[in-house]
Amino acid sequence: MESFAGRVAVVTGGGSGIGRALAVALAREGARVVVADVEEPALRAVVAEIEAEGGRALGVPTDVSDRRQVHALAARAADGFGGVDLLCNNAGVVLHGGIEAATHEDWQWVLGVNLWGVIHGIEAFVPAMIRRGEGGHVVNTASAAGLVATRGLGVYNTSKYAVVGLSETLAKDLRPWNIGVTVLCPMGVATRIRQAGRNRPAALGGGRPAAGEPVELMGGTLPPEQVADMTLAAVRANELYVITHAEVLEPVRRRFERLERAIHRTRGAPTRP
Ligand SMILES: NC(=O)c1ccc[n+]([C@@H]2O[C@H](COP(=O)([O-])OP(=O)(O)OC[C@H]3O[C@@H](n4cnc5c(N)ncnc54)[C@H](O)[C@@H]3O)[C@@H](O)[C@H]2O)c1
């Protein structure tokens, strides 16, 4: 997708942080933007911000962990602006604490938003993109935590590794329809992610104090606008990965070296008769 002018984009988690920056940047580039978020006041503020700049936006309250709500979002987007060209599955939440201490509700909440949210987006939008036959693009927001494991981030790591794997395969699967896939893997970005518990439903353990101490990320902190610009550049160039922080290179390299050593060690081991 070389230009966003006249295109229709959907951004989940568009009420804050990276999603807000993506929505605003896309609107500035001439896209009509459907902004989806579970936080309605934030959603309304982003729509108002885009419209104040002369852009076109539609706000649709949506909980991405609820399949029916994501299908309703797809219907509203089609009614409001027509066929969707760019889907940004960006909504996400973080949870700190060891896997050994995670509750079932911790897994349900984090995987519900971070993984099922992405799956629901694909289910609700990609078949229509294929039927339309005009190509398109899917951006999935994962994290550097989808490439490197960090103590105290295991539930989040699980969700984000899954999004990276899903995106790598999706890119291969959708190539015949000229639908590109980009997976966004940032480290620190100045957003409200550390207050992710604000949106945790009571039925899934919301309202309780956080179980674990926030993990200090290495590397610098980028403004979300810069991350949005990097992401849109990757969509234009049809690049699979957006890796925003050079600091991730060393841990990724060490992980790869551990895998490489394991392959040699395993192959070198005596085989069972
Ligand atoms: N900020 C970082 O350092 C960082 C690093 C790596 C990855 N990420 C990822 O970036 C994405 C965006 O997060 P952010 O940093 O902008 O945080 P943020 O909290 O500022 O924004 C996330 C948005 O998602 C919304 N949201 C939460 N649950 C939702 C749900 N069930 N349905 C719909 N919307 C929901 C929130 O209301 C919020 O508007 C997430 O997927 C996050 O995991 C962030």
The ligand as a MOL file (V3000), in Angstrom:
LIG
                    3D

  0  0  0     0  0            999 V3000
M  V30 BEGIN CTAB
M  V30 COUNTS 44 48 0 0 0
M  V30 BEGIN ATOM
M  V30 1 N 3.9650 1.1550 25.2940 0
M  V30 2 C 4.8880 0.2330 25.1810 0
M  V30 3 O 5.9700 0.3430 25.7480 0
M  V30 4 C 4.6220 -0.9840 24.3190 0
M  V30 5 C 5.6950 -1.8140 24.0020 0
M  V30 6 C 5.4710 -2.9310 23.2160 0
M  V30 7 C 4.1890 -3.1910 22.7480 0
M  V30 8 N 3.1480 -2.3700 23.0690 0 CHG=1
M  V30 9 C 1.8220 -2.7090 22.5510 0
M  V30 10 O 1.2630 -1.5860 21.9160 0
M  V30 11 C -0.1600 -1.7240 21.8800 0
M  V30 12 C -0.7910 -0.4180 22.2620 0
M  V30 13 O -0.5370 -0.1440 23.6300 0
M  V30 14 P -0.0820 1.2960 24.1500 0
M  V30 15 O 1.3070 1.1660 24.6050 0
M  V30 16 O -0.4500 2.3320 23.1680 0 CHG=-1
M  V30 17 O -0.9690 1.3950 25.4970 0
M  V30 18 P -2.2130 2.3150 25.8860 0
M  V30 19 O -2.7270 1.7340 27.1640 0
M  V30 20 O -1.8430 3.7430 25.8610 0
M  V30 21 O -3.2530 2.0290 24.7140 0
M  V30 22 C -3.9050 0.7820 24.5840 0
M  V30 23 C -5.3520 1.0030 24.1710 0
M  V30 24 O -6.0020 -0.2680 24.0860 0
M  V30 25 C -7.2850 -0.1360 24.6610 0
M  V30 26 N -7.8010 -1.4370 25.0970 0
M  V30 27 C -7.4680 -2.1500 26.1960 0
M  V30 28 N -8.2140 -3.2680 26.2590 0
M  V30 29 C -9.0210 -3.2550 25.1790 0
M  V30 30 C -10.0160 -4.1310 24.6930 0
M  V30 31 N -10.3530 -5.2570 25.3550 0
M  V30 32 N -10.6500 -3.8350 23.5260 0
M  V30 33 C -10.3450 -2.6890 22.8610 0
M  V30 34 N -9.4220 -1.8030 23.2890 0
M  V30 35 C -8.7730 -2.0840 24.4310 0
M  V30 36 C -7.0840 0.8280 25.8120 0
M  V30 37 O -8.2950 1.4190 26.2360 0
M  V30 38 C -6.1200 1.8310 25.2140 0
M  V30 39 O -6.8020 2.8960 24.5870 0
M  V30 40 C -0.4880 -2.8950 22.8050 0
M  V30 41 O -0.7600 -4.0420 22.0230 0
M  V30 42 C 0.7890 -3.0810 23.5990 0
M  V30 43 O 0.9390 -4.4060 24.0680 0
M  V30 44 C 3.3390 -1.2750 23.8360 0
M  V30 END ATOM
M  V30 BEGIN BOND
M  V30 1 1 1 2
M  V30 2 2 2 3
M  V30 3 1 2 4
M  V30 4 1 4 5
M  V30 5 2 4 44
M  V30 6 2 5 6
M  V30 7 1 6 7
M  V30 8 2 7 8
M  V30 9 1 8 9
M  V30 10 1 8 44
M  V30 11 1 9 10
M  V30 12 1 9 42
M  V30 13 1 10 11
M  V30 14 1 11 12
M  V30 15 1 11 40
M  V30 16 1 12 13
M  V30 17 1 13 14
M  V30 18 2 14 15
M  V30 19 1 14 16
M  V30 20 1 14 17
M  V30 21 1 17 18
M  V30 22 2 18 19
M  V30 23 1 18 20
M  V30 24 1 18 21
M  V30 25 1 21 22
M  V30 26 1 22 23
M  V30 27 1 23 24
M  V30 28 1 23 38
M  V30 29 1 24 25
M  V30 30 1 25 26
M  V30 31 1 25 36
M  V30 32 1 26 27
M  V30 33 1 26 35
M  V30 34 2 27 28
M  V30 35 1 28 29
M  V30 36 1 29 30
M  V30 37 2 29 35
M  V30 38 1 30 31
M  V30 39 2 30 32
M  V30 40 1 32 33
M  V30 41 2 33 34
M  V30 42 1 34 35
M  V30 43 1 36 37
M  V30 44 1 36 38
M  V30 45 1 38 39
M  V30 46 1 40 41
M  V30 47 1 40 42
M  V30 48 1 42 43
M  V30 END BOND
M  V30 END CTAB
M  END
